[in-house]
Amino acid sequence: MSSSLPSFPKLGHTNYNSWAGDMEAWFRSQGLWRLVSGSSPRPGEYEAALDSWETKADRAAG
């Protein structure tokens, strides 16, 4: 997982739509989107395997 900071323009008065899409993509690439969106599964044996798969999917989507 990269520790880089986002490289897109900061949120301003006129760029919410592009900023929101960029922010989601950045969180996904960092493997953090499910935590931010509130959809992260509760830890457990089955959920751990699912979480690992979804983390990889998020990185690919970002």
C-alpha positions in Angstrom: 0.0 0.0 0.0 1.4 3.3 -1.0 1.6 6.2 1.5 1.5 8.9 -1.2 -0.7 11.9 -0.8 -3.4 12.6 -3.4 -2.1 14.5 -6.5 -5.4 16.1 -7.7 -6.7 19.6 -7.0 -8.1 20.3 -3.5 -11.8 20.7 -3.0 -12.9 24.2 -4.1 -16.2 26.1 -4.7 -16.7 24.7 -8.2 -15.0 21.2 -8.4 -17.0 19.0 -6.0 -18.0 16.4 -8.7 -14.5 15.8 -10.0 -12.9 16.0 -6.5 -15.4 13.4 -5.1 -14.5 11.0 -8.0 -10.8 11.6 -7.6 -11.0 11.2 -3.8 -12.9 7.9 -4.1 -10.4 6.6 -6.6 -7.5 7.6 -4.3 -9.1 5.9 -1.3 -9.7 2.8 -3.3 -6.1 2.7 -4.5 -5.0 2.9 -0.9 -7.3 0.1 0.1 -9.3 2.5 2.4 -12.6 3.1 0.5 -14.6 0.5 2.3 -13.6 2.0 5.7 -14.5 5.5 4.5 -17.8 4.4 2.9 -18.8 2.4 6.0 -19.0 -0.9 4.1 -16.0 -2.7 5.6 -17.0 -6.1 6.8 -16.6 -7.1 10.4 -13.5 -9.2 11.0 -13.9 -13.0 11.2 -12.6 -16.1 9.4 -14.8 -15.8 6.3 -14.8 -12.0 6.3 -11.0 -12.0 6.4 -10.8 -13.8 3.0 -13.5 -11.5 1.6 -11.7 -8.4 2.9 -8.5 -9.5 1.3 -10.2 -10.0 -2.1 -12.0 -6.6 -1.8 -8.8 -4.8 -0.9 -7.2 -6.1 -4.1 -10.3 -5.1 -6.1 -10.2 -1.6 -4.6 -6.6 -1.2 -5.6 -7.3 -2.3 -9.1 -10.3 0.1 -9.4 -8.2 3.0 -8.1 
